Amino acid sequence: MNVDRAVMAFAGVMILVSVLLTWLVSPYWMLFTAFIGLNMLQAAFTGFCPAALIFRLFGVKAGCAFQ
């Protein structure tokens, strides 16, 4: 698995967790979902992704999107 796929998998898991927390706990968890979406949007335009940096520190090999 490369960094690109790891970031997408991590974002998907976080979105599903936030939707579950919204359904079970409080609608305010939708703010977390919005934060994830905004972070994905800015990463698409700037190429800067904090999750990609963390995955690289853990030794995940680089992909073509976050070099």
PyMOL Python script that loads the backbone (N, CA, C, O; Angstrom):
from pymol import cmd

cmd.read_pdbstr("""\
ATOM      1  N   MET A   1       0.856  -1.180   0.000  1.00  0.00           N
ATOM      2  CA  MET A   1       0.000   0.000   0.000  1.00  0.00           C
ATOM      3  C   MET A   1       0.893   1.231   0.000  1.00  0.00           C
ATOM      4  O   MET A   1       1.876   1.296   0.738  1.00  0.00           O
ATOM      5  N   ASN A   2       0.544   2.205  -0.831  1.00  0.00           N
ATOM      6  CA  ASN A   2       1.326   3.440  -0.853  1.00  0.00           C
ATOM      7  C   ASN A   2       0.589   4.537  -0.072  1.00  0.00           C
ATOM      8  O   ASN A   2      -0.523   4.334   0.416  1.00  0.00           O
ATOM      9  N   VAL A   3       1.231   5.689   0.030  1.00  0.00           N
ATOM     10  CA  VAL A   3       0.687   6.799   0.824  1.00  0.00           C
ATOM     11  C   VAL A   3      -0.669   7.247   0.292  1.00  0.00           C
ATOM     12  O   VAL A   3      -1.575   7.538   1.073  1.00  0.00           O
ATOM     13  N   ASP A   4      -0.817   7.304  -1.019  1.00  0.00           N
ATOM     14  CA  ASP A   4      -2.080   7.768  -1.604  1.00  0.00           C
ATOM     15  C   ASP A   4      -3.254   6.900  -1.153  1.00  0.00           C
ATOM     16  O   ASP A   4      -4.290   7.405  -0.721  1.00  0.00           O
ATOM     17  N   ARG A   5      -3.073   5.606  -1.262  1.00  0.00           N
ATOM     18  CA  ARG A   5      -4.145   4.687  -0.862  1.00  0.00           C
ATOM     19  C   ARG A   5      -4.372   4.699   0.636  1.00  0.00           C
ATOM     20  O   ARG A   5      -5.507   4.582   1.097  1.00  0.00           O
ATOM     21  N   ALA A   6      -3.297   4.841   1.401  1.00  0.00           N
ATOM     22  CA  ALA A   6      -3.431   4.896   2.860  1.00  0.00           C
ATOM     23  C   ALA A   6      -4.213   6.136   3.289  1.00  0.00           C
ATOM     24  O   ALA A   6      -5.054   6.064   4.185  1.00  0.00           O
ATOM     25  N   VAL A   7      -3.936   7.273   2.649  1.00  0.00           N
ATOM     26  CA  VAL A   7      -4.652   8.515   2.973  1.00  0.00           C
ATOM     27  C   VAL A   7      -6.133   8.381   2.631  1.00  0.00           C
ATOM     28  O   VAL A   7      -6.995   8.784   3.412  1.00  0.00           O
ATOM     29  N   MET A   8      -6.422   7.818   1.466  1.00  0.00           N
ATOM     30  CA  MET A   8      -7.827   7.648   1.069  1.00  0.00           C
ATOM     31  C   MET A   8      -8.554   6.682   2.004  1.00  0.00           C
ATOM     32  O   MET A   8      -9.706   6.919   2.366  1.00  0.00           O
ATOM     33  N   ALA A   9      -7.896   5.609   2.391  1.00  0.00           N
ATOM     34  CA  ALA A   9      -8.509   4.654   3.320  1.00  0.00           C
ATOM     35  C   ALA A   9      -8.740   5.301   4.684  1.00  0.00           C
ATOM     36  O   ALA A   9      -9.793   5.115   5.295  1.00  0.00           O
ATOM     37  N   PHE A  10      -7.761   6.054   5.152  1.00  0.00           N
ATOM     38  CA  PHE A  10      -7.886   6.731   6.445  1.00  0.00           C
ATOM     39  C   PHE A  10      -9.027   7.747   6.416  1.00  0.00           C
ATOM     40  O   PHE A  10      -9.820   7.819   7.355  1.00  0.00           O
ATOM     41  N   ALA A  11      -9.112   8.527   5.349  1.00  0.00           N
ATOM     42  CA  ALA A  11     -10.194   9.517   5.232  1.00  0.00           C
ATOM     43  C   ALA A  11     -11.558   8.823   5.192  1.00  0.00           C
ATOM     44  O   ALA A  11     -12.513   9.288   5.814  1.00  0.00           O
ATOM     45  N   GLY A  12     -11.642   7.730   4.471  1.00  0.00           N
ATOM     46  CA  GLY A  12     -12.901   6.987   4.410  1.00  0.00           C
ATOM     47  C   GLY A  12     -13.328   6.443   5.756  1.00  0.00           C
ATOM     48  O   GLY A  12     -14.503   6.513   6.117  1.00  0.00           O
ATOM     49  N   VAL A  13     -12.376   5.901   6.499  1.00  0.00           N
ATOM     50  CA  VAL A  13     -12.688   5.381   7.843  1.00  0.00           C
ATOM     51  C   VAL A  13     -13.126   6.518   8.759  1.00  0.00           C
ATOM     52  O   VAL A  13     -14.092   6.367   9.507  1.00  0.00           O
ATOM     53  N   MET A  14     -12.435   7.648   8.713  1.00  0.00           N
ATOM     54  CA  MET A  14     -12.798   8.776   9.571  1.00  0.00           C
ATOM     55  C   MET A  14     -14.193   9.306   9.231  1.00  0.00           C
ATOM     56  O   MET A  14     -14.943   9.677  10.133  1.00  0.00           O
ATOM     57  N   ILE A  15     -14.548   9.346   7.959  1.00  0.00           N
ATOM     58  CA  ILE A  15     -15.884   9.798   7.566  1.00  0.00           C
ATOM     59  C   ILE A  15     -16.941   8.831   8.079  1.00  0.00           C
ATOM     60  O   ILE A  15     -17.970   9.254   8.606  1.00  0.00           O
ATOM     61  N   LEU A  16     -16.692   7.535   7.928  1.00  0.00           N
ATOM     62  CA  LEU A  16     -17.659   6.552   8.420  1.00  0.00           C
ATOM     63  C   LEU A  16     -17.803   6.608   9.940  1.00  0.00           C
ATOM     64  O   LEU A  16     -18.910   6.473  10.461  1.00  0.00           O
ATOM     65  N   VAL A  17     -16.706   6.804  10.645  1.00  0.00           N
ATOM     66  CA  VAL A  17     -16.759   6.937  12.104  1.00  0.00           C
ATOM     67  C   VAL A  17     -17.552   8.175  12.493  1.00  0.00           C
ATOM     68  O   VAL A  17     -18.365   8.123  13.416  1.00  0.00           O
ATOM     69  N   SER A  18     -17.328   9.290  11.800  1.00  0.00           N
ATOM     70  CA  SER A  18     -18.049  10.512  12.148  1.00  0.00           C
ATOM     71  C   SER A  18     -19.543  10.401  11.845  1.00  0.00           C
ATOM     72  O   SER A  18     -20.366  10.945  12.581  1.00  0.00           O
ATOM     73  N   VAL A  19     -19.897   9.698  10.763  1.00  0.00           N
ATOM     74  CA  VAL A  19     -21.314   9.483  10.462  1.00  0.00           C
ATOM     75  C   VAL A  19     -21.948   8.610  11.541  1.00  0.00           C
ATOM     76  O   VAL A  19     -23.066   8.878  11.981  1.00  0.00           O
ATOM     77  N   LEU A  20     -21.241   7.573  11.967  1.00  0.00           N
ATOM     78  CA  LEU A  20     -21.750   6.716  13.039  1.00  0.00           C
ATOM     79  C   LEU A  20     -21.921   7.497  14.338  1.00  0.00           C
ATOM     80  O   LEU A  20     -22.931   7.345  15.026  1.00  0.00           O
ATOM     81  N   LEU A  21     -20.941   8.329  14.674  1.00  0.00           N
ATOM     82  CA  LEU A  21     -21.050   9.143  15.892  1.00  0.00           C
ATOM     83  C   LEU A  21     -22.181  10.164  15.785  1.00  0.00           C
ATOM     84  O   LEU A  21     -22.844  10.466  16.778  1.00  0.00           O
ATOM     85  N   THR A  22     -22.400  10.693  14.586  1.00  0.00           N
ATOM     86  CA  THR A  22     -23.527  11.612  14.384  1.00  0.00           C
ATOM     87  C   THR A  22     -24.841  10.901  14.645  1.00  0.00           C
ATOM     88  O   THR A  22     -25.735  11.445  15.294  1.00  0.00           O
ATOM     89  N   TRP A  23     -24.954   9.697  14.143  1.00  0.00           N
ATOM     90  CA  TRP A  23     -26.188   8.928  14.296  1.00  0.00           C
ATOM     91  C   TRP A  23     -26.411   8.480  15.733  1.00  0.00           C
ATOM     92  O   TRP A  23     -27.545   8.495  16.213  1.00  0.00           O
ATOM     93  N   LEU A  24     -25.338   8.075  16.433  1.00  0.00           N
ATOM     94  CA  LEU A  24     -25.487   7.507  17.772  1.00  0.00           C
ATOM     95  C   LEU A  24     -25.357   8.520  18.904  1.00  0.00           C
ATOM     96  O   LEU A  24     -25.958   8.334  19.963  1.00  0.00           O
ATOM     97  N   VAL A  25     -24.589   9.584  18.706  1.00  0.00           N
ATOM     98  CA  VAL A  25     -24.253  10.476  19.820  1.00  0.00           C
ATOM     99  C   VAL A  25     -24.877  11.857  19.672  1.00  0.00           C
ATOM    100  O   VAL A  25     -25.725  12.255  20.471  1.00  0.00           O
ATOM    101  N   SER A  26     -24.451  12.585  18.644  1.00  0.00           N
ATOM    102  CA  SER A  26     -24.884  13.971  18.519  1.00  0.00           C
ATOM    103  C   SER A  26     -24.706  14.454  17.083  1.00  0.00           C
ATOM    104  O   SER A  26     -23.747  14.066  16.416  1.00  0.00           O
ATOM    105  N   PRO A  27     -25.614  15.292  16.603  1.00  0.00           N
ATOM    106  CA  PRO A  27     -25.455  15.838  15.257  1.00  0.00           C
ATOM    107  C   PRO A  27     -24.240  16.763  15.118  1.00  0.00           C
ATOM    108  O   PRO A  27     -23.822  17.069  14.001  1.00  0.00           O
ATOM    109  N   TYR A  28     -23.683  17.202  16.224  1.00  0.00           N
ATOM    110  CA  TYR A  28     -22.502  18.064  16.162  1.00  0.00           C
ATOM    111  C   TYR A  28     -21.283  17.352  15.583  1.00  0.00           C
ATOM    112  O   TYR A  28     -20.322  18.006  15.178  1.00  0.00           O
ATOM    113  N   TRP A  29     -21.309  16.022  15.538  1.00  0.00           N
ATOM    114  CA  TRP A  29     -20.213  15.277  14.919  1.00  0.00           C
ATOM    115  C   TRP A  29     -20.141  15.531  13.415  1.00  0.00           C
ATOM    116  O   TRP A  29     -19.133  15.202  12.790  1.00  0.00           O
ATOM    117  N   MET A  30     -21.185  16.106  12.820  1.00  0.00           N
ATOM    118  CA  MET A  30     -21.126  16.460  11.406  1.00  0.00           C
ATOM    119  C   MET A  30     -20.053  17.530  11.150  1.00  0.00           C
ATOM    120  O   MET A  30     -19.549  17.652  10.034  1.00  0.00           O
ATOM    121  N   LEU A  31     -19.712  18.294  12.177  1.00  0.00           N
ATOM    122  CA  LEU A  31     -18.625  19.267  12.046  1.00  0.00           C
ATOM    123  C   LEU A  31     -17.304  18.548  11.768  1.00  0.00           C
ATOM    124  O   LEU A  31     -16.475  19.052  11.010  1.00  0.00           O
ATOM    125  N   PHE A  32     -17.105  17.390  12.367  1.00  0.00           N
ATOM    126  CA  PHE A  32     -15.913  16.589  12.108  1.00  0.00           C
ATOM    127  C   PHE A  32     -15.902  16.104  10.657  1.00  0.00           C
ATOM    128  O   PHE A  32     -14.860  16.105  10.001  1.00  0.00           O
ATOM    129  N   THR A  33     -17.057  15.695  10.173  1.00  0.00           N
ATOM    130  CA  THR A  33     -17.174  15.275   8.776  1.00  0.00           C
ATOM    131  C   THR A  33     -16.839  16.444   7.850  1.00  0.00           C
ATOM    132  O   THR A  33     -16.135  16.266   6.856  1.00  0.00           O
ATOM    133  N   ALA A  34     -17.332  17.621   8.169  1.00  0.00           N
ATOM    134  CA  ALA A  34     -17.037  18.812   7.365  1.00  0.00           C
ATOM    135  C   ALA A  34     -15.542  19.138   7.392  1.00  0.00           C
ATOM    136  O   ALA A  34     -14.973  19.526   6.372  1.00  0.00           O
ATOM    137  N   PHE A  35     -14.913  18.984   8.542  1.00  0.00           N
ATOM    138  CA  PHE A  35     -13.469  19.222   8.664  1.00  0.00           C
ATOM    139  C   PHE A  35     -12.687  18.267   7.769  1.00  0.00           C
ATOM    140  O   PHE A  35     -11.732  18.674   7.107  1.00  0.00           O
ATOM    141  N   ILE A  36     -13.087  17.012   7.749  1.00  0.00           N
ATOM    142  CA  ILE A  36     -12.414  16.028   6.901  1.00  0.00           C
ATOM    143  C   ILE A  36     -12.570  16.409   5.430  1.00  0.00           C
ATOM    144  O   ILE A  36     -11.611  16.351   4.661  1.00  0.00           O
ATOM    145  N   GLY A  37     -13.778  16.797   5.050  1.00  0.00           N
ATOM    146  CA  GLY A  37     -14.024  17.202   3.670  1.00  0.00           C
ATOM    147  C   GLY A  37     -13.215  18.420   3.272  1.00  0.00           C
ATOM    148  O   GLY A  37     -12.654  18.461   2.178  1.00  0.00           O
ATOM    149  N   LEU A  38     -13.148  19.410   4.145  1.00  0.00           N
ATOM    150  CA  LEU A  38     -12.359  20.611   3.853  1.00  0.00           C
ATOM    151  C   LEU A  38     -10.880  20.287   3.739  1.00  0.00           C
ATOM    152  O   LEU A  38     -10.185  20.845   2.890  1.00  0.00           O
ATOM    153  N   ASN A  39     -10.390  19.385   4.590  1.00  0.00           N
ATOM    154  CA  ASN A  39      -8.987  18.989   4.525  1.00  0.00           C
ATOM    155  C   ASN A  39      -8.685  18.267   3.215  1.00  0.00           C
ATOM    156  O   ASN A  39      -7.629  18.477   2.618  1.00  0.00           O
ATOM    157  N   MET A  40      -9.612  17.415   2.767  1.00  0.00           N
ATOM    158  CA  MET A  40      -9.419  16.728   1.489  1.00  0.00           C
ATOM    159  C   MET A  40      -9.427  17.718   0.325  1.00  0.00           C
ATOM    160  O   MET A  40      -8.654  17.576  -0.621  1.00  0.00           O
ATOM    161  N   LEU A  41     -10.296  18.713   0.398  1.00  0.00           N
ATOM    162  CA  LEU A  41     -10.380  19.722  -0.652  1.00  0.00           C
ATOM    163  C   LEU A  41      -9.102  20.554  -0.731  1.00  0.00           C
ATOM    164  O   LEU A  41      -8.581  20.784  -1.822  1.00  0.00           O
ATOM    165  N   GLN A  42      -8.597  21.004   0.404  1.00  0.00           N
ATOM    166  CA  GLN A  42      -7.378  21.806   0.372  1.00  0.00           C
ATOM    167  C   GLN A  42      -6.186  20.957  -0.059  1.00  0.00           C
ATOM    168  O   GLN A  42      -5.283  21.474  -0.717  1.00  0.00           O
ATOM    169  N   ALA A  43      -6.155  19.685   0.286  1.00  0.00           N
ATOM    170  CA  ALA A  43      -5.062  18.816  -0.147  1.00  0.00           C
ATOM    171  C   ALA A  43      -5.082  18.629  -1.662  1.00  0.00           C
ATOM    172  O   ALA A  43      -4.028  18.497  -2.285  1.00  0.00           O
ATOM    173  N   ALA A  44      -6.255  18.617  -2.246  1.00  0.00           N
ATOM    174  CA  ALA A  44      -6.360  18.470  -3.700  1.00  0.00           C
ATOM    175  C   ALA A  44      -5.768  19.675  -4.417  1.00  0.00           C
ATOM    176  O   ALA A  44      -5.187  19.533  -5.493  1.00  0.00           O
ATOM    177  N   PHE A  45      -5.911  20.855  -3.830  1.00  0.00           N
ATOM    178  CA  PHE A  45      -5.416  22.068  -4.480  1.00  0.00           C
ATOM    179  C   PHE A  45      -3.974  22.404  -4.121  1.00  0.00           C
ATOM    180  O   PHE A  45      -3.227  22.914  -4.955  1.00  0.00           O
ATOM    181  N   THR A  46      -3.578  22.117  -2.871  1.00  0.00           N
ATOM    182  CA  THR A  46      -2.244  22.518  -2.430  1.00  0.00           C
ATOM    183  C   THR A  46      -1.231  21.385  -2.460  1.00  0.00           C
ATOM    184  O   THR A  46      -0.030  21.639  -2.546  1.00  0.00           O
ATOM    185  N   GLY A  47      -1.690  20.142  -2.391  1.00  0.00           N
ATOM    186  CA  GLY A  47      -0.775  19.008  -2.317  1.00  0.00           C
ATOM    187  C   GLY A  47      -0.249  18.749  -0.924  1.00  0.00           C
ATOM    188  O   GLY A  47       0.525  17.814  -0.721  1.00  0.00           O
ATOM    189  N   PHE A  48      -0.655  19.561   0.043  1.00  0.00           N
ATOM    190  CA  PHE A  48      -0.218  19.381   1.431  1.00  0.00           C
ATOM    191  C   PHE A  48      -1.268  18.580   2.194  1.00  0.00           C
ATOM    192  O   PHE A  48      -2.431  18.976   2.266  1.00  0.00           O
ATOM    193  N   CYS A  49      -0.849  17.457   2.759  1.00  0.00           N
ATOM    194  CA  CYS A  49      -1.764  16.614   3.516  1.00  0.00           C
ATOM    195  C   CYS A  49      -1.055  16.142   4.785  1.00  0.00           C
ATOM    196  O   CYS A  49      -0.074  15.402   4.701  1.00  0.00           O
ATOM    197  N   PRO A  50      -1.537  16.559   5.962  1.00  0.00           N
ATOM    198  CA  PRO A  50      -0.905  16.129   7.208  1.00  0.00           C
ATOM    199  C   PRO A  50      -0.900  14.605   7.377  1.00  0.00           C
ATOM    200  O   PRO A  50       0.068  14.043   7.890  1.00  0.00           O
ATOM    201  N   ALA A  51      -1.963  13.945   6.953  1.00  0.00           N
ATOM    202  CA  ALA A  51      -2.008  12.481   7.079  1.00  0.00           C
ATOM    203  C   ALA A  51      -0.923  11.831   6.226  1.00  0.00           C
ATOM    204  O   ALA A  51      -0.324  10.840   6.642  1.00  0.00           O
ATOM    205  N   ALA A  52      -0.664  12.376   5.040  1.00  0.00           N
ATOM    206  CA  ALA A  52       0.381  11.828   4.175  1.00  0.00           C
ATOM    207  C   ALA A  52       1.748  11.959   4.840  1.00  0.00           C
ATOM    208  O   ALA A  52       2.576  11.053   4.743  1.00  0.00           O
ATOM    209  N   LEU A  53       1.985  13.077   5.511  1.00  0.00           N
ATOM    210  CA  LEU A  53       3.252  13.258   6.212  1.00  0.00           C
ATOM    211  C   LEU A  53       3.422  12.224   7.325  1.00  0.00           C
ATOM    212  O   LEU A  53       4.506  11.671   7.512  1.00  0.00           O
ATOM    213  N   ILE A  54       2.354  11.976   8.048  1.00  0.00           N
ATOM    214  CA  ILE A  54       2.403  11.004   9.148  1.00  0.00           C
ATOM    215  C   ILE A  54       2.620   9.591   8.610  1.00  0.00           C
ATOM    216  O   ILE A  54       3.415   8.833   9.164  1.00  0.00           O
ATOM    217  N   PHE A  55       1.919   9.235   7.536  1.00  0.00           N
ATOM    218  CA  PHE A  55       2.114   7.907   6.953  1.00  0.00           C
ATOM    219  C   PHE A  55       3.544   7.733   6.444  1.00  0.00           C
ATOM    220  O   PHE A  55       4.114   6.648   6.566  1.00  0.00           O
ATOM    221  N   ARG A  56       4.130   8.791   5.875  1.00  0.00           N
ATOM    222  CA  ARG A  56       5.519   8.708   5.422  1.00  0.00           C
ATOM    223  C   ARG A  56       6.475   8.501   6.592  1.00  0.00           C
ATOM    224  O   ARG A  56       7.465   7.778   6.473  1.00  0.00           O
ATOM    225  N   LEU A  57       6.173   9.144   7.732  1.00  0.00           N
ATOM    226  CA  LEU A  57       7.011   8.938   8.916  1.00  0.00           C
ATOM    227  C   LEU A  57       6.967   7.489   9.394  1.00  0.00           C
ATOM    228  O   LEU A  57       7.937   6.986   9.961  1.00  0.00           O
ATOM    229  N   PHE A  58       5.837   6.823   9.163  1.00  0.00           N
ATOM    230  CA  PHE A  58       5.706   5.417   9.543  1.00  0.00           C
ATOM    231  C   PHE A  58       6.309   4.478   8.503  1.00  0.00           C
ATOM    232  O   PHE A  58       6.269   3.259   8.673  1.00  0.00           O
ATOM    233  N   GLY A  59       6.863   5.032   7.434  1.00  0.00           N
ATOM    234  CA  GLY A  59       7.562   4.233   6.453  1.00  0.00           C
ATOM    235  C   GLY A  59       6.728   3.725   5.301  1.00  0.00           C
ATOM    236  O   GLY A  59       7.171   2.836   4.574  1.00  0.00           O
ATOM    237  N   VAL A  60       5.527   4.264   5.108  1.00  0.00           N
ATOM    238  CA  VAL A  60       4.717   3.865   3.960  1.00  0.00           C
ATOM    239  C   VAL A  60       5.348   4.482   2.713  1.00  0.00           C
ATOM    240  O   VAL A  60       5.696   5.663   2.702  1.00  0.00           O
ATOM    241  N   LYS A  61       5.492   3.669   1.664  1.00  0.00           N
ATOM    242  CA  LYS A  61       6.162   4.152   0.456  1.00  0.00           C
ATOM    243  C   LYS A  61       5.321   5.213  -0.254  1.00  0.00           C
ATOM    244  O   LYS A  61       4.092   5.199  -0.193  1.00  0.00           O
ATOM    245  N   ALA A  62       6.005   6.115  -0.916  1.00  0.00           N
ATOM    246  CA  ALA A  62       5.352   7.252  -1.563  1.00  0.00           C
ATOM    247  C   ALA A  62       4.552   6.814  -2.783  1.00  0.00           C
ATOM    248  O   ALA A  62       4.902   5.861  -3.479  1.00  0.00           O
ATOM    249  N   GLY A  63       3.465   7.547  -3.015  1.00  0.00           N
ATOM    250  CA  GLY A  63       2.675   7.362  -4.222  1.00  0.00           C
ATOM    251  C   GLY A  63       2.894   8.542  -5.143  1.00  0.00           C
ATOM    252  O   GLY A  63       3.797   9.349  -4.917  1.00  0.00           O
ATOM    253  N   CYS A  64       2.082   8.653  -6.174  1.00  0.00           N
ATOM    254  CA  CYS A  64       2.297   9.743  -7.138  1.00  0.00           C
ATOM    255  C   CYS A  64       1.626  11.045  -6.713  1.00  0.00           C
ATOM    256  O   CYS A  64       2.023  12.105  -7.196  1.00  0.00           O
ATOM    257  N   ALA A  65       0.625  11.012  -5.829  1.00  0.00           N
ATOM    258  CA  ALA A  65      -0.101  12.232  -5.476  1.00  0.00           C
ATOM    259  C   ALA A  65       0.620  13.063  -4.429  1.00  0.00           C
ATOM    260  O   ALA A  65       0.661  14.288  -4.542  1.00  0.00           O
ATOM    261  N   PHE A  66       1.183  12.434  -3.426  1.00  0.00           N
ATOM    262  CA  PHE A  66       1.807  13.170  -2.306  1.00  0.00           C
ATOM    263  C   PHE A  66       3.314  12.910  -2.304  1.00  0.00           C
ATOM    264  O   PHE A  66       3.813  12.154  -1.471  1.00  0.00           O
ATOM    265  N   GLN A  67       4.032  13.530  -3.226  1.00  0.00           N
ATOM    266  CA  GLN A  67       5.476  13.337  -3.298  1.00  0.00           C
ATOM    267  C   GLN A  67       6.194  14.502  -2.696  1.00  0.00           C
ATOM    268  O   GLN A  67       7.424  14.520  -2.665  1.00  0.00           O
TER     269      GLN A  67
END
""", "prot")
cmd.dss("prot")
cmd.show_as("cartoon", "prot")
cmd.util.cbc("prot")
cmd.orient("prot")
